[in-house]
Each structure stands twice: as structure tokens, then as C-alpha cells.
Amino acid sequence: MATLKVDVVSAEKSLYSGVAKFVVLPGESGELGILPGHTPLITRIRPGLVKIVHEDNSEESIFVAGGLLEVQPDQVTVLSDTAIRGEDLDEEKAEAARAKAKEALASAKDHASIAVVEAELEMLVAQANAARRIREMTGKH
């Protein structure tokens, strides 16, 4: 069976380094599915879940707050400023942070401040959605 070498790296640490038979992640224009032998590609990714399907069909999910993706025929590298293992996501904390970001957006005065808060808000919405999705997939409440 053909596999891919997969690395998911944040600014703080490597979150995953291993082999997989399939990777799905949030590309700029929609979901990207990467199989062994994929055409080389470099693109930005949006905040969301990176799903890694192992050789035994088990799955691992990692939340990324956007970043870069490099694909080679036998390797996938995901670089993100912030990445969190799926099991470590906390939906309640993400929702609380999102509420604070909404308040900050309401009081932002200049375009630069608004853009920063809007980007943070987008990431927090994606993080809360990812946590909810993982909770639903695993049946943990």
C-alpha cells in the first residue's frame, strides 16, 4: 500500500510526524484530499481540521489556525503558527474567546485593528467548529 510521509508543525512544536494513506485539510478554495502520488503543490490553508488517515484506517485530527501546505508525491508538510491536537480542543474555551473577540471588534476603531480582530474571530469560530465536529465524531460530550 502506498503511503505519504506527513509532518504537521506549529511555531511551538511538531504535532505529528509519521505515515498516512490519506490527508484531508482546509485549502483556501475548499477541502483538499491528498493521496500518495499527488501532484506537487504549495498553497495556503484556512483555519480548520487536518484529518490524517493511518494505514489501519484509524484517524487523527489536528486543528490548524491557517498556514501553509507543501505537497510532494510522497510527502505532505503542514506549517501553522498555531496547531492543537483534536483531543486537546476545548469548545467552551473557544466560544468564550470568540465572545471576547466580538466585543473587541465592536470597540475597534481603525482598519488595522478591525482586520486583526476579524482574523482572530475567524480562527476561533473554526476552532469551536472543529471541537464540535470532533466531539460529534467521537461521541464524547
Number of C-alpha atoms within 10 A of each C-alpha: 5 12 18 24 16 21 17 20 20 18 10 10 11 13 13 18 13 12 19 24 19 21 21 16 24 20 19 13 9 10 15 14 13 21 20 20 14 15 11 12 11 13 12 16 24 21 25 27 28 24 18 23 17 17 15 8 11 9 13 18 21 23 26 31 24 23 19 16 19 15 21 17 16 18 20 26 18 25 21 22 14 17 27 16 15 21 14 10 20 15 20 12 13 20 16 12 17 21 14 13 20 15 12 16 18 11 11 15 10 8 9 10 13 16 13 13 20 16 13 18 21 16 22 24 18 21 27 23 17 24 23 17 15 20 17 11 9 9 8 8 6
